[in-house]
């Protein structure tokens, strides 16, 4: 009999294992190696991005399915949509986060970092995760979408609830709470979209409102796109911002170099992303009988693409388990691959560079207690719950 811990060990990105293997007796297969990950993300006809079910780990370690939506359902939008539907949704969002527009966002992000630090730092200390990492992305998403800044905390709570439904390690009560919170987010975004159809703000919300009015998009699909932007945009960036500073605490020998050489900071960020992918993995639905890596896969089974494992493939990286902030060995898979490469990757990198610049620019050297970091227990996300900093 497996335990929940056994399943977590099975999905540990540092675990040495074959390129693909079945997870217990379930219908899910973990994909680990770089080459199979690249192949799977490229075979879009065989492996649909539609999120039809996620894994749930019971108290005895048994892995079962938590159904989400049928294959081909209209609820699959943007990251969980396929083909022309995905391309159409992606085209709607990309103009709002183009490189030109993102450059104009840096002053807002810098100002927000200073505000949050000033508000939250007390007696020479601050919880980086609760006071900064959870609030900055929510503020950025709110501004990007055209939502009130005062709703940032609620957006973060709703984002966590939306991904917690897919965590795979929640109790029945936690699942009920998450479903209720996700419903609140849908109701909130539906109402703000209705308002935007009258006011037409210069934001993602306004862009989607125009498309709904022009009958290029239904109100319901537009709301689902907004839900995904809130949930994934906040969740992934919160996870990355926490891991970034945790890694800084684990490697204090990097502080002097990072302080004196700003050009070294993007490499530090990329190496953190390689080893600490904000999402442990993403699902793919097997649409027809096929095989991957010599393993037969029946239609209706599912893949779980473990980005962190592929990022540690020794055929792709030298000394893959070692943190090397000046590695510069090419790309990683923490933002996905292929047509579903994360639409918010550039924005996440902008936020993380601003946060790193801010910390390194403090007059006093930050003391980061990486040994007492608290991690959220999840099969889906890699996110800290708390990380204390003293100054």
N, C-alpha and C positions, 0 to 999 in steps of 0.2 A: 504494500500500500504506500502510495506517495504521500508526502505532506506538502503544505503550502510552501514551506521552505525549500523542498526538493524542486518544485516548479520554478521558484525564483532562481535557484542555482542553475537550473536548465537554461533559463533565459539570461543568465549573467553574461554580459558582453565579453568578459575576459576568459570565458570558459573555452578550452580547446576541444573542438568537436568537428564532426563532418560538416560539409557545406549545407546539407539539408537533412533534417530528421523530424520524425513525428513526435508530437508533444503528448507523452503518455499514450492513452488509448483514444485520444480525441480525434476530431477531424481537422485539427490544425497542424501545420508543419512549419517549424522554425527554419528560416533561411539565414545562413551565417556568413558565407564566404563572399568576397568582393565580386568574383566573376559571376556567381549565381545571382547576386543582387542586381548587377548590371543587366544580366540576361532577363531576369523576371520583370524588371521595370520597363524593359524594352518590348516585351511580348504582351502588348496591351489587349490583343484579341483573346489570348488564353487566360490572362490574369487581370480581371476587372478591378478597378479602384472602388467600385461600389462597396460601401460598408454594410454588409448584410448581417454580420454577427461578430461579436467579440468573445474572447475567452473569459470564463468565470472560474475561479479556483475555490472549491468547497473546503470545509474544515478538514476533510480527510485527504485533501490534495487532488481530488478528482476534477478534471478539467471538462467543463460543459460549455454550451453555446448560450450567449445572451443575444437573442435575435434583435436586429436593429431595423432593417427594411428589406423588402424584396429586391432581387436583382432587377435593375431597370426602373426602379421606382423614381418618381419625380422629386422625391426628397433628397436624392443624391445630387449635390451641387458642388461646383468648384473643385476642391481637392478630392471629393468622393464621386465625382462625375467622370464619365468616359467620353472619348471622341469629340464630336462637334459640340456637344453640350459643355464639356469642360473648357474647350477652347473659347467658346462664346462667353462663358462666365469669367474666364481669366482676362479676356480682352476688356471686360467691363471695369475690372479692378486696377489693372496695370497703369493706366494713365495717372491715377491718383498717387502712385508711389514710384513715379519715374525718377531717374537719377537727378534730373533738373529740379524737380519738386522737393526731393529729399534733402538736397543741399540747403534749402531754405528752412528746413525743420531743425537744424542743429541749435540755433539760438533758443528756441522754445524748450528743447530737451535740456540744454545747459541751465536755463533759468529754473526749470522744474526740479532738477537735481539739487540746486542750491536751496530752493524753497523747502523741499522735503527734508534735507539735511538740517536746515535751520530749525524747522518745526519739531523734528523728532530726536535730534541728538541732545541727550540730557546727561549731566554728570560725567561727561567725557566718554559716553558710550552710546551705541545704537544697534538695533537689530537690523542688519543689512537687508535681510529677506522681507521681514514684515513691514519695515519702515521705508524701504527704497525699492527693492526689486519687485514687490507686489504692486506698488503704487505708480511707478514711472510708466510701465507699459500700458496700464489702464488709462493714464492721462493721455498718452500718445494716441492710443486707439480711439479714445473719445474725441480728441481734436481731429484726427484723420477722418472719422466718420461723421463729424458734425453733431456730436452729442454733448450735453452739458458736462463741464468738468466736475461738478459736484456729484455726478453719478459714477465717478471712477471706482469708488470702493464697491458699489453694488455690481458694477460690471465685472470686477475681479472675482467677487463671490460667485456670480452667475457663471463665469468662465470656468472656474474650478468645478462647479457643480456639473457643468455639461461634460467635462472630461472625466469626472469621477464616475459617471454612469458607465464609462467604458474601462474603468480601472482594472476590473477583474478580481479585486480583493476587497469588496465592500459588503457590509452586512445588509440584510433586508431593509432595516430602518434607514441606513445611509442611502440605499438605493432609492427608497421612497422619497427621501428629502431631496435627492439630486434630481429626480424626475419632476418634483414640484418646482424646484428652483429653475430648471430648464424651461418649464412652462411659463414661469414668470418672465424669463428673458425673452421668449418668443412674443409674449403679450406686450412687453415694453417696446421691443423693436418694431412690432407691427404698428403700435400707436405712433411712434416717432416717424415711421415711414409715411403714415397717413398725413401727419403734420407737414412733412417735407414736400409732399405733393402740392401743398398750398404755398409754401414759402420758398421752395427751390434753393436751398443753401448751396454754397460752393464747397461741396464735400462729397464723399462717397455716397452718403445718404441722399444728397441732392441728385447725383448722377443716376442712382437707381430709381429715384422717384420719377425722373424724366422718362426713363425706359418703361416704367409701368404705365405712365400716362400715354406713351406712344404705342402701347400694346406690344412692345418688344419683349416684355417680361411680365409674368403674373406677379401679383402682390405676394402670394405665398412663396414663390421661388425667391423673390427678392429678399424676403425675411429670412429664408434659410441661408442665403449668401451672407447676410449680415450676422446671423448667429455664428456661422463658421469663422468669419473674420474676427469676431469678438473672442470666441472660445480659443481658437488656435493661436491668434495673434497675441493674446495675453499669456496663455499657458506656456507657450514655447519660450517667450522672451523672459518671463519670470524665472523659468528653469535655467536658462542660459546665464542671466545676470547673477543668480545665486552661485552657480558652478564656477563662474569666472572669478569671483572674489574668493571662493573656497580654494580654488587652485592657487591663487595669489598667496593665500595663507599657508598653503602646503609648500610653497617655493619662495620663501622670503629672500633667497639668494638672487632672485630676479629683480628685486625692487630697485636697486641702484641702476641697473641697466635700463629698466623701463622708465625710470625717472629722467635719466639723462638722454635717452634716445627714443623719442616718440615714434620713430620708424619701426622700432621693435614691437610696438604694441599690437598692431594687426596680426603679426605672426603668433603672439601669445594668445590672442583671441581664437585664431583658427586651430591652434593645437588644443585649446580647451574644448572647442566644439568637436574636434575629432574624438577625444576621449570621453566627453560628457555630452553626448547627443541629448537634447532636451526631450525628445520622444524616443523611448526605447525601441519602438518599432511601429510599423503600420501594416494594415491588413490588405490582402488581395483575395478576391473570390475566383476560384478556378471555374472557368465557364464551360470547359469540355474536357473529356478524358485526355490526358497528356502526360508528360514527364518533365522533370527538372533535375539535372544532376544525376541522371540515372535512376531516380525514384519515381515510381508511377503515382500519378495524382488523378483521382476520380473527379468528375464534374461535381460541383457542390462542396468540395473540400476548400480549405482556405490556407493561405500562406501568411506567416507573420514575419515581415522583413525586419531583421534585427540590425539596424544601422550601426550600432556601437560595435557589434561583432565584426562586421565588414570593415569598419575603421581600424580594426586591430589585426587584419589579415597580414601575415608575415610575407606573403607574396606581393603585397602592395606597398608595405612600409617596412623599413629597417627598424629593429628593436620596437615593435609596434606597441608594447605595453608600457613603454617609457615615455614620460612627459618631456618633450624636447621643444622648448618654446621658439627655437630658431630652426625648426625642422625644414620647412619650405620644400616638402616633397610632393607637392601637388594637392589636388582637392580631396575632400572627404565626402561622406554621404549623409551628414547630419541634417542637411536641408533637403534630402531626397535626391532623386535622379530622374532625368528624362522630362517628359511633358508635365509631370507633377512636381517639378522642382519648386520649392516654397516661394510663393509670391511675395512674402514679407521678409525674405532673407536679407535684402539690402537694408531694410529698416531695422531689423534686429541687430545687424552689425553696427549700424550707426548708433543705436542706443548703447550697445556694449562698449564701443570706443569712447563715447561721451562719458559713461560711468567710470571707465578705467582712467581716462584723463582727469576726471574730477578727483578720484581718490588719490592719484599720484601727485596731484597739484595741491593737496592739503599741506599746510605748514608743518604739521606733525605727522610722523610716520604712523599709518594705521596698524594697530595690533589686531590680527585676525585669528580668532580661536578656531581653527579648522578641526581640531580634535573633538570638539563638542557639537559639531554640526548635526542637525536632525533632518533626516530624509523622509519624504512622503513615501509611503508604501504603495506601490502601484506596478502593474504589469505594463502600463502604457507610457507613463511619463517618468522623467528623472528630474526631480525638483526638491530643493531644500525647503524645510518648514521654518528653520531658524538658523541664524548665523550672527554671533555677536562680534562687534568691532569696538575696540577702544582706541581713543586718540590721546 
